[in-house]
Every structure is written in C-alpha cells, then in structure tokens.
Amino acid sequence: MVSSVTVLTHGRHTIRAGKLNERFVARAFLPGAKGSVLECGGTNLDAAIAALKSALDDKDRLRRKARRPLPEHQAEVPTPDEFLEALSVMKITDELRTMLKAHRSAGARGLTAGELAQAGGYQGYETANLHYGKLARAVAEYLSVPVPRSSIQKDREIPTLLFAIDGAAPRWEFCLGHAPRTGRSCG
C-alpha cells in the first residue's frame, strides 16, 4: 500500500516518491513513457529522492559523454539508446515511419528531399520536410540536444540534419520496426 505520494520534477523527469509496503521508493517517469524509467529506495523519503536524483544525473552525464560532437553544426549525435527512447515514446505517423525507413535504407548515398517525400507518400518535399523537421525537432527537444545548425548560416537551424548526420541513421535503425534489445516497438 502506498502512503501519500510526493511529486516533483528533476530535469525532464517527473519523480513520484512515497512509502510503498514499508519501504521508501522514488521512481522517475518521462513524458509519454510507459511506466517508470528508474527506481531507487532509501531509508526515508528524502534519501530515496536523493538517490534517484543522483542516479538520473549519473545516467545523463554518461549519455552526454557518449554523444558524438559535431562542432561544425553546433550539435551532438545522440546515442542509440537515446534515439530508441525518444522514438519509442513519440507518436509517429505511418508516413514518417516510412520516411525514416527509406532514409535508413538509403545508407551513405542518402536521399534527396523529393525522394524522401515520395517515400512518405507526399506530393511535394515542402510538406514532407515540414513534418520530418517537426519530428527531428521533437527528438532533439526530448533528448535535450541542440538542434543542428547550418555550417554556413550559423543562425539557421536544420532539424532534419539530426537524422541525416553521417552515422546517425544506423543508431536508430532498430526503432523503425521492432527493437530486439528491449523487446519494445517504437512509436
């Protein structure tokens, strides 16, 4: 049985903590995620919350360290687990999922904006690029990574570059259908 629950925010996580069956527990949740992403216990409520915050900070620090920096675009390439986490909690339309699959299948050759749009069933690249860009921006915001910028026009953001950066696509290929490492489907 749970006594009263304390709810607070730590970074992008919502923490819910309380006494559960005679022990103090703190759990971290992400927006849109199913279930908690991390749990810690402690001798009292404050200790459980402090342990969880510390564990979340350590996890975040390790993730940031594992990202590949892209100074020419003022950005970072998220880790495979970060892409998996972000894409697994987002609602991705069939059109966008098809575009992601086509993008991945193209490999180093890449796709033109028109080819990508065609893969998603769009008439023109403008609408496709708008939706693909919104998804890329949502991934960047969810992961708290900077949106890539043009290497020429430094003030111009190019969200879709997050999916196009060399080496990024293989990092999220497992999110395009089934994610065997976790058993979760993305989207």
C-alpha positions, 0 to 999 in steps of 0.5 A: 500500500502506498502512503501519500505520494510526493511529486516533483520534477528533476530535469525532464523527469517527473519523480513520484516518491512515497512509502510503498509496503514499508519501504521508501521508493522514488521512481522517475517517469518521462513524458509519454513513457510507459511506466517508470524509467528508474527506481531507487529506495532509501531509508526515508523519503528524502534519501530515496529522492536523493538517490534517484536524483543522483542516479538520473544525473549519473545516467545523463552525464554518461549519455552526454559523454557518449554523444558524438560532437559535431562542432561544425553544426553546433550539435551532438549525435545522440546515442542509440539508446537515446534515439530508441527512447525518444522514438519509442515514446513519440507518436509517429505517423505511418508516413514518417515511419516510412520516411525514416525507413527509406532514409535508413535504407538509403545508407551513405548515398542518402536521399534527396528531399523529393525522394524522401517525400515520395517515400512518405507518400507526399506530393511535394518535399515542402510538406514532407520536410515540414513534418520530418523537421517537426519530428527531428525537432521533437527528438532533439527537444526530448533528448535535450540536444541542440538542434543542428545548425547550418555550417554556413548560416550559423543562425539557421537551424536544420532539424532534419540534419539530426537524422541525416548526420553521417552515422546517425541513421544506423543508431536508430535503425532498430526503432523503425520496426521492432527493437530486439534489445528491449523487446519494445516497438517504437512509436 
